Amino acid sequence: MAKEREEIQELTLEEVMGDRFGRYSKYIIQERALPDIRDGLKPVQRRILYAMYSDSNTHDKGFRKSAKTVGNVIGNYHPHGDSSVYEAMVRMSQDWKMKTPLVTMHGNNGSMDGDPPAAMRYTEARLSKIANELLKDIDKETVEFVLNFDDTTNEPTVLPARFPNLLVNGATGISAGYATDIPSHNLGEVIDACIYLIQHPNASLSKLMDFIKGPDFPTGGIIQGIKGLKSAYETGKGKIAVRSKTEIEKIRGGKEQIVITEIPYEVNKATMVRKIDEIRINKKIDGIADVRDESDRSGLRIVVELKKETPAQGILTYLFKNTDLQVSYNLNMIAISDRRPQQVGLKKILTAYISHKKDIITKRTRFLLNKDKKREHIVEGLIKAISILDDVIRTIRGSKNKSDAKNNIIDAYDFTPMQAEAIVNLQLYRLTNTDITQLEKEANELAGRISDYNNILTDEKALESVMKKELRDVKKENAIERQTVIEEKIEELKVEKEVLVTEEDVVVSVTKQGYLKRTSLRSYGASKPEEIALRDGDHSIFTEKISTLDHIVLFTSKGNVINRPVHELPEIRWKDLGEHISQTISVDPDEKIIGVYGLKEFSEQRKFVFITKNGYIKQTPVSEFAPKRTYRSRSATAVKLKTDTDELLSVYAIEDEMLYDVFLVTQLGFGLRYALAEVSTVGATASGVKSINLKKEDQVAGGIVFDPSKGAKSVLMVTHRGSVKRMNVSDFDVISRAKRGLLVLRELKNKPHHMSLIIDVKALDESWTIVTDKGKEFILKANDYSLSDRYSNGSFILDEDEDGVPVDAYKENLIRIGEDKKK
């Protein structure tokens, strides 16, 4: 067995993965993706700014090649890819992404259209003027420095930051388990809030929001949603809407155009313009004549020219809802505070900055105090030396060398080593009377400054006064007017259907097998109604002239409802087969369409009545069947079927204020009539109530809903043996719901009749086609049959053994175009 090596450890995969990923996560959270709450910078940004500052690449000097800066950053501070460093540098120069750009760049630094910047070898850059405020006093021991990645130089862990950069420029980033999205704010407002918080440490959030109205994006725009802002400023998380600034202008020919002058933050202008133009090309809405991007050096300008007599406000609302003309912005304010990520609100950010600012001023004051104290000590020695100049010179001349001279004057005249060093290094011209005066003046100045420094270090009010003065100076030099407008509420974007759809009358056809289409009146008029394209064994169950602004609802045997706006139906010639419903919505192979209705509106004053095979009935308001969010891809529940053996037999649309009766017939021949008022009104997902008391082996064959006040009501009954009879339902006894009912067929000992179909006769001159399970068809005319009593089994229309059992009935449904149907 090989000898075990001591340096090899045996670790489980779980331990290794957990440890390594934990380290990696900590690194990218603290050292890459999230900003520091004090200076508002990510490490790469801080290193770029510090590298440019160290290289004297500042706003008051000339531009330098970006490649040189990127090389310095990579070589000294940030050992990552050059593209990531250059991208961070470019972003800090883009005035449509940074409220106060920290880098000024010559050359192509990208665009709002998403164009990439020129390569770093072509562009030149330097620090902007305001970036200098972030780095000012960094050489005065104000911040902690640490060794860089290869221990060859030092880099700052944070910048002094003379203004609250985290709020002013905002930040975005994604790390392991954390993401941050802090919007930019107005410099003047943030500084005013900061000063107020210095004076009133217990200030409420609402008071701070008197100063900071909300984000101020570099691209302007309009913010809606004060409630979401308050939530974000309080908890660090909130949602607002950001919309473009637009106006509607009148142009020649009585037309109008929508002019867009500001767009939401981080929206790609070219992509947004292209999407608006695609809406025009694809005719998702009618009324847009042209879309132009007229932006130039003077500013952003996008024009949406409209056709004549087009509702401009309606088009604009549609564009707000369906394009990036308006976007949702989620504030998620996470920053590194005390070396760990925290979700922070407005007051926490300002408080952390004020604490940082105090720390910077305190450290700077100590540094300057020590420096001036050293200088004061030296000046005292020089003044004393000049007062005994002849003696000092004589002592120095008698010394062997510089070191001996220092020791001699220290021993002879009680100078300190520091003073002695300054004296022996004194140049002869400094021994004039003028220089003595200057030294005395300098001593007084030093004494004054030292007194001020001690005052700042010992008096909190003096420290705060310095803070406020510096903040006001930054505001005076750099503040600009607010660009983004704040509105209290998020406007509900309700697009009128008239904007989306051009209103016109069309012919809509739905077949039993599920093929549907809309046909223009021109195509329909050029064809004969009977030339409709059908598959073998299929027939139309709905053909009507209807508006493109209307809806059709299709009810299936499985108790589902399919909602289709007419304008979304495929436009197909009358002589061509329609589109099958399964191409857009999933339906079972044995699921049949049993009813179709055209609706102008989903009214609460109308109801649908549902009758199922297993003996359930219910009423549901039409308003329950308004299209849901997923109506394009899936059906909704119209009636809940309790068992797999149950199915929806028929659907009736009724007016709520009218009085109706229900008439049901079962397969074993029991008929029941009662008032519809006994049926409760329930929601779409309910099963309803018991409609009739069924025997164990019985089922409902069919049912009708009718208005008894309109006189005699006829039904045709077809048995499974092919016998037909017509009954006057109005003469049928009215009983109560859920009773067994009365027999409507004469009982036979041999081969008794079972009810197959119940046909609601609207007019006696109607013709119906009976379809058997063997595919045979027979024409049935209502006026060929006289009224029969309950004890009649009717007369035969077909032979069961030879022709099959009747399973369906339909009437010609192709010539209803001229009728004005009430929707």
Protein Blocks (a to p, Z undefined) as FASTA:
>chain_A
ZZddfklccddfklmmmmmmmmmmmmmmmmmmpccfklopafklmmmmmmmmmnopafkb
ccddfklmmmmmmmmmmccdfklmmmmmmmmmmmklbmbacbdcedjebjfkopacddfk
lpccdddfklmmmmgoklnopaccdddfkopaccdfbdfkladfklmnopadddehiacd
dddddfklmmmmmmmmmmmmmbcfklmmmmmnbacdfkgpadehjklmmmmmmnopacdd
ddddddddddehhiacdddfbdcehiafklmmmmmmmmmmnomaghifbdcdfbdfkbcc
ddddddehiafklmmmmmmmmmckbccddddddddeehiacdddfklmmmmmmmmmmmmm
mmmmmmmmmmmmmmmmmmmmmmmmmmmmmmmmmmmmmpmblmlmmmmmmmmnopafklmm
mmmmpcfklmpmklmmmmmmmmmmmmmmmmmmmmmmmmmklmmmmmmmmmmmmmmmmgcc
dfbdcdfbacdddddfklmpccddddddddfkopacdddfklmmmpcfklpccdehiacf
bdcdddfkbccddddfkopacdddfklpccddfkbccddfklmbccdfklccfbdcddfb
dcfkbccddddfkopacdddfklmgccfklmmoccdfbdcfbfkbccfbdcdddfkbccd
dddddfkopacdddfklpccddfkbgbjafbdcdfkbccfbdcdddfknopaddddddfk
opacdddfklpccddehiabjcfbdcdfbhpaddfbdcddfbfkbccddddfkopacddd
fklpccddfkbgbjafbdfklnopcfbdcddffblmmpccdZZ
